[in-house]
Amino acid sequence: MRMYDIIIKKRNNQPLTNEEIKFIVSGYVNGIIPDYQMSALLMAIYFNGMTDDELAQFTLSMTQSGKIFDLSHISKPKVDKHSTGGVGDGVSLSLAPLVASCDVAVPMISGRGLGHTGGTLDKLESIPGFTVNLSDKEFFEQLDNIGVVIAGQTDDLVPADKKIYALRDTTATVDSIPLIAASIMSKKLAEGTDALLLDVKTGNGAFMENYNDAVSLAKTMVKIGKDCGKKMLALITDMNQPLGEYIGNALEVYQAIKILKNEGPKDITELVIYESAKMLILAGVEKNFDTAKNRIISNLTSGKGLEKFKKLIEVQKGNPKIVDNPELLPQAQYCEPVTSTISGFVSHIDTKAIGFACCILGAGREKITDRIDHSVGLRIVKKLGDYVHTGEPIVYIYYNDKTKFEKAKNLILSSFSITEQKLGKQINLVYEEIS
């Protein structure tokens, strides 16, 4: 079997056999297949796609390229959630401990931010002392003891994905539905959970800007999961404006604390409650949405979710005192408003540009090697449909570098469209459910 022949076959849009796909994944992981040949194959997949059978085998081969977690010793039902990423999407920070407070185990393998989107691991690392690098033994023991863990991908968990993703990132093949689906689902299958909730973002701040592309990705991932015996649900959610009020690492941890104190912004709190309730149903601990939602709200208002978050921080070597004293989180030196130059209604927000403005400040990274400034970020005070007066703040910028502040400010000003007419269409948090 030769990689050259496989590339020609895929270039000509002929389906690959299971044996060929196994050869590709194992050969690339073991260094037998060089980057330039794998790049050619990825580009052929980008243009020609994959059949259902190809994608199933590709995902399975990636999953089996390393260790697969066995969580059978955990007696509680095990459910995870994955978001395709957006701007201000810090849902996992409050959702994971809130769901875990309802006698459900939440093993969450998370990632870092890249481009205009933030990463859960970067946000958690803004907590002094917090470690995201856990051994398998530490991961299992923590999940068994407190029911929740949020950690990074270990070297031996789906090594094929790590290597292939790095190549996709440099060969302009990231935004391929089958490649995205295989990347996400291989990691989630290797986690060993019983069920998975997918939050697939759509809109101008999402990777899947086009609604139909988001639906296609969701259906593809749901099918992969169900074919592998997992309970699956995908939500198509809005990313035409930043989610919540704060964007940035320490700022989003602060917001998560506010959510768990039932003092958070309305939109992200509503989404946290909605998705948490859906996870309880997937886990089988609640049978209908109303009872699941009431249970989540009860644990939110009673402080059980907040206590679980504090315990999560403590066990992963972070400083739990940040829950009661958020000023212990990294603090930016300066905070200045960006004010509107005209009066009117906010009719459009270039959400991706807002994300990039945050990156300019140092909150994100353009390259995986870039260092993060955990203290900087944005506070969004005007959202779609809001009225703003001339000279009124639309965003507050938390910064440490004046030059970066000016660049971010100019980008933010150009990101907001303010018109005389109020936005006519309805803004939905959740558009559709796919199961």
C-alpha positions in Angstrom: 0.0 0.0 0.0 1.4 3.4 -1.1 0.4 6.8 0.2 0.9 8.1 -3.4 -1.8 5.9 -4.7 -4.2 6.8 -1.9 -3.7 10.5 -2.6 -4.6 10.0 -6.3 -7.6 8.0 -5.3 -8.9 10.7 -3.0 -8.0 13.4 -5.5 -10.2 11.6 -8.0 -13.1 11.5 -5.4 -13.0 7.7 -5.0 -13.9 6.4 -1.5 -11.0 5.0 0.6 -11.2 1.6 2.2 -11.0 1.0 6.0 -7.6 -0.5 5.5 -6.3 2.5 3.6 -7.6 4.9 6.3 -6.0 2.8 9.1 -2.7 2.9 7.1 -3.0 6.7 6.7 -3.5 7.5 10.4 -1.0 5.0 11.9 1.5 5.8 9.2 1.3 9.5 9.9 1.4 9.2 13.7 4.4 6.9 13.5 6.3 9.2 11.1 6.2 6.9 8.1 4.1 9.2 6.0 5.7 12.7 5.6 3.9 16.0 6.1 3.9 16.9 2.4 1.9 13.8 1.5 -0.5 14.2 4.4 -1.0 17.8 3.4 -1.9 16.7 -0.1 -4.5 14.2 1.3 -6.0 16.8 3.6 -6.5 19.2 0.7 -8.1 16.4 -1.3 -10.5 15.7 1.6 -11.1 19.5 1.9 -12.3 19.7 -1.7 -14.0 16.3 -2.1 -15.3 15.6 1.5 -15.7 12.1 2.9 -18.4 9.5 2.8 -20.1 8.4 6.0 -18.2 5.2 6.0 -14.9 7.0 5.4 -15.5 9.5 8.2 -16.6 6.8 10.7 -13.4 4.9 10.1 -11.2 8.0 10.0 -12.7 9.1 13.4 -12.3 5.6 14.9 -8.7 5.3 13.7 -7.8 8.7 15.2 -9.6 7.7 18.5 -7.6 4.4 18.6 -4.3 6.1 17.8 -3.7 6.5 21.6 -5.1 5.7 24.9 -8.9 5.4 25.4 -10.1 6.3 28.9 -12.0 3.6 30.8 -14.4 5.3 33.1 -16.5 2.2 34.0 -15.4 2.4 37.6 -17.2 5.8 37.9 -20.7 4.9 39.2 -22.3 8.2 38.2 -23.6 8.8 34.7 -20.8 10.6 32.6 -21.6 13.4 30.3 -19.6 16.1 28.6 -20.2 19.2 26.5 -18.2 20.7 23.6 -18.5 24.1 22.0 -17.2 24.9 18.5 -16.0 28.2 20.0 -16.9 31.8 19.8 -16.3 35.2 21.4 -17.1 35.4 25.1 -18.1 31.7 25.2 -17.1 30.9 28.7 -20.1 28.6 29.3 -18.0 25.6 30.3 -16.5 27.4 33.3 -19.8 27.6 35.2 -21.7 24.7 33.4 -19.3 21.9 34.3 -19.4 22.4 38.1 -23.2 23.2 38.0 -24.0 19.9 36.2 -21.6 18.0 38.5 -23.5 19.4 41.5 -26.5 17.3 40.3 -24.8 13.9 40.9 -23.4 13.7 37.3 -19.8 13.1 36.4 -18.4 15.7 34.0 -15.0 14.7 32.5 -14.0 17.6 30.3 -11.0 17.6 28.0 -10.7 21.2 26.8 -8.5 23.2 24.5 -6.7 26.5 24.2 -7.7 29.6 22.3 -6.5 30.2 18.7 -7.4 33.0 16.4 -10.4 35.1 17.5 -11.8 32.5 19.9 -10.9 31.9 23.6 -9.9 28.6 25.2 -11.2 27.1 28.4 -7.7 26.1 29.5 -6.3 29.6 29.1 -9.2 31.0 31.1 -8.7 28.6 34.0 -4.9 29.2 34.0 -5.7 32.8 34.9 -6.6 31.4 38.4 -3.3 31.6 40.5 -1.8 28.1 40.8 -4.4 26.3 38.7 -3.0 23.4 36.7 -4.6 21.9 33.6 -2.0 19.2 33.1 -3.1 16.1 34.9 -1.9 12.5 34.8 -4.4 9.8 34.0 -4.4 8.8 37.6 -5.1 12.3 38.8 -7.9 12.7 36.2 -9.6 9.5 37.3 -9.3 10.2 41.0 -10.6 13.7 40.8 -13.6 12.6 38.7 -14.3 9.9 41.2 -13.9 12.2 44.2 -15.6 15.4 43.2 -17.4 14.5 39.9 -15.8 17.1 37.7 -12.5 17.7 36.0 -11.4 20.2 33.3 -8.0 19.3 31.9 -5.9 19.5 28.8 -5.3 16.7 26.3 -2.6 14.3 27.4 0.2 13.3 24.9 -1.2 9.8 24.7 -4.9 10.8 24.1 -5.6 10.9 20.4 -2.1 11.8 19.3 -3.3 11.6 15.7 -5.5 14.6 16.2 -2.7 16.7 17.7 -0.5 16.0 14.8 -3.1 16.3 12.0 -4.6 19.5 13.5 -1.2 21.2 13.6 -0.8 20.4 9.9 -4.4 21.6 9.1 -3.6 24.9 10.8 -0.7 25.5 8.4 -2.3 24.2 5.2 -5.6 26.2 5.2 -7.7 23.0 5.8 -9.1 23.8 9.2 -12.6 24.7 8.0 -13.5 21.3 6.6 -16.7 19.8 8.0 -15.4 16.1 8.0 -12.0 17.1 9.4 -13.6 19.3 12.1 -16.0 16.5 13.0 -13.3 13.8 13.2 -11.1 16.1 15.3 -13.8 16.9 17.9 -15.4 13.5 18.0 -12.1 11.4 18.2 -11.2 13.3 21.4 -14.7 13.0 22.9 -14.9 9.2 22.1 -11.5 8.7 23.7 -12.8 10.4 26.9 -15.1 7.4 27.6 -18.3 9.4 28.4 -21.8 8.0 28.1 -23.3 11.1 26.5 -22.2 14.3 24.8 -23.9 17.7 24.3 -22.6 19.7 21.3 -22.9 23.5 21.1 -22.4 24.4 17.4 -22.1 28.1 17.0 -23.3 30.0 13.9 -23.0 33.6 12.9 -20.4 36.2 12.1 -18.3 35.3 15.2 -18.3 31.5 14.6 -16.1 29.2 12.6 -19.3 28.0 10.9 -20.7 31.4 9.9 -23.2 29.9 7.5 -26.2 28.4 9.2 -26.5 25.4 6.9 -22.8 24.6 7.4 -23.4 24.6 11.2 -26.3 22.3 10.8 -24.3 20.0 8.5 -21.4 19.8 11.0 -23.8 19.2 13.9 -25.6 16.3 12.1 -22.2 14.8 11.1 -21.0 14.8 14.7 -24.2 13.5 16.1 -24.2 10.6 13.7 -20.6 9.7 14.5 -21.4 9.7 18.2 -24.6 7.7 17.9 -23.0 5.1 15.6 -20.4 4.6 18.5 -23.1 4.1 21.1 -23.2 7.5 22.7 -26.2 9.6 23.6 -26.0 12.7 21.5 -27.6 16.1 21.3 -26.4 19.1 19.3 -27.6 22.7 19.7 -27.3 25.3 17.0 -26.6 28.6 18.9 -26.1 32.2 18.1 -22.7 33.9 17.7 -23.7 37.1 15.9 -22.7 39.0 18.9 -20.4 38.3 21.9 -21.9 36.0 24.5 -22.2 37.5 28.0 -20.6 40.7 29.1 -16.9 39.9 29.6 -14.3 38.7 27.1 -10.8 37.7 28.3 -9.4 35.1 30.5 -9.5 36.4 34.1 -12.6 38.4 33.2 -14.5 35.3 32.0 -13.6 33.5 35.2 -14.9 36.5 37.1 -18.1 36.3 35.0 -18.4 32.5 35.7 -18.3 33.3 39.5 -21.1 35.9 39.0 -23.2 33.3 37.0 -22.8 30.8 39.8 -23.8 33.4 42.3 -26.9 34.0 40.1 -25.7 37.5 39.3 -24.5 36.9 35.8 -25.5 38.5 32.5 -28.9 37.4 31.3 -27.9 35.8 28.0 -25.0 33.6 29.1 -26.7 32.6 32.3 -29.8 31.5 30.3 -27.6 29.5 28.0 -25.7 27.9 30.9 -29.1 26.9 32.5 -30.5 25.6 29.2 -27.4 23.5 28.3 -27.0 22.2 31.8 -30.6 21.0 31.9 -30.1 19.2 28.5 -27.1 17.5 29.9 -29.1 16.1 32.9 -31.6 14.7 30.4 -28.8 13.1 28.4 -27.3 11.7 31.5 -30.6 10.1 32.4 -31.0 11.7 35.8 -34.0 13.8 34.7 -36.7 12.8 32.2 -38.0 16.2 31.0 -36.7 19.6 30.5 -38.8 21.5 33.1 -37.7 19.3 36.0 -34.1 19.3 34.8 -34.2 23.1 34.5 -35.7 23.5 38.0 -33.0 21.3 39.4 -30.3 23.3 37.8 -31.8 26.6 39.0 -32.2 25.2 42.5 -28.4 24.3 42.6 -27.6 27.7 41.1 -29.6 29.7 43.7 -28.6 27.5 46.6 -24.8 27.9 45.9 -24.2 24.2 45.3 -22.8 24.9 41.8 -20.5 27.6 43.2 -19.2 25.3 46.0 -18.4 22.7 43.3 -16.5 25.3 41.3 -14.5 26.2 44.4 -13.7 22.5 45.0 -12.6 22.1 41.4 -10.2 25.0 41.7 -8.8 23.7 45.0 -8.3 20.2 43.8 -6.5 21.4 40.6 -4.1 23.4 42.8 -5.7 26.8 42.2 -6.5 29.5 44.8 -10.2 28.9 45.8 -10.2 32.3 47.5 -10.8 34.0 44.1 -14.4 32.9 44.4 -15.0 35.2 47.4 -12.3 37.8 46.3 -12.1 38.0 42.5 -9.5 40.8 42.9 -7.0 38.0 43.5 -7.3 37.2 39.7 -4.9 39.0 37.4 -5.8 42.7 37.1 -5.1 44.9 34.1 -3.4 48.3 34.9 -5.9 50.4 33.0 -9.6 50.4 32.1 -11.0 52.9 29.6 -14.3 53.2 27.7 -14.8 53.2 24.0 -17.6 55.7 23.4 -20.0 56.0 20.5 -19.6 58.8 18.0 -23.3 58.9 17.2 -26.7 58.1 18.7 -28.9 55.3 17.6 -29.6 51.5 17.9 -26.8 48.9 17.7 -27.8 47.1 14.5 -24.8 45.0 13.8 -21.6 43.8 15.6 -18.7 42.3 13.8 -18.1 39.7 16.5 -15.0 38.1 14.9 -13.4 41.6 14.9 -14.2 42.0 18.6 -12.5 38.7 19.2 -9.4 39.9 17.3 -9.4 43.2 19.2 -9.1 41.1 22.4 -6.2 39.2 20.8 -4.5 42.5 20.0 -4.6 43.3 23.7 -2.9 40.0 24.5 -5.9 37.9 25.7 -5.5 35.5 22.7 -2.9 34.1 20.4 -2.3 34.1 16.7 0.2 31.3 17.0 0.0 28.5 19.5 3.4 29.6 20.9 2.2 33.2 21.7 2.1 34.1 25.4 -1.2 35.1 27.0 -1.9 38.1 29.1 -4.6 36.8 31.4 -5.5 40.2 32.8 -6.6 42.0 29.7 -9.9 41.9 27.8 -13.2 43.7 27.2 -16.5 44.4 28.8 -19.4 44.7 26.3 -22.0 47.1 27.6 -24.1 47.5 24.5 -25.6 44.6 22.6 -27.8 44.2 19.5 -30.9 46.3 19.7 -29.6 48.5 22.5 -29.9 52.3 22.2 -26.7 54.3 22.7 -26.3 58.0 23.0 -23.4 60.0 21.5 -20.4 59.8 24.0 -21.9 56.8 25.8 -19.7 53.8 26.4 -20.3 50.7 24.2 -17.2 48.7 25.4 -14.7 49.0 28.2 -11.1 48.0 27.5 -8.9 46.5 30.2 -5.3 46.9 29.0 -1.6 47.1 30.0 -0.2 48.6 26.8 -1.3 52.0 25.4 -0.3 51.1 21.8 -2.3 47.9 21.9 -5.2 49.9 23.4 -5.4 52.3 20.5 -5.3 49.5 17.9 -8.1 47.6 19.8 -10.2 50.7 20.2 -10.1 51.5 16.5 -11.1 48.0 15.6 -14.0 48.0 18.1 -15.3 51.3 16.8 -15.4 49.9 13.3 -17.1 46.7 14.6 -20.3 48.4 15.8 -23.0 49.6 13.4 -25.3 52.1 14.9 -28.5 53.1 13.0 -31.6 55.2 13.5 -33.8 52.1 13.1 -34.0 49.4 15.7 -33.0 45.8 14.7 -36.1 44.2 13.4 -35.3 40.5 13.6 -35.5 38.3 16.7 -32.2 37.3 18.3 -32.3 33.7 19.5 -29.8 32.0 21.8 -30.7 28.6 20.5 -32.0 28.1 17.0 -32.3 24.4 16.6 -31.8 21.0 18.3 -30.4 18.0 16.4 -30.5 14.5 17.9 
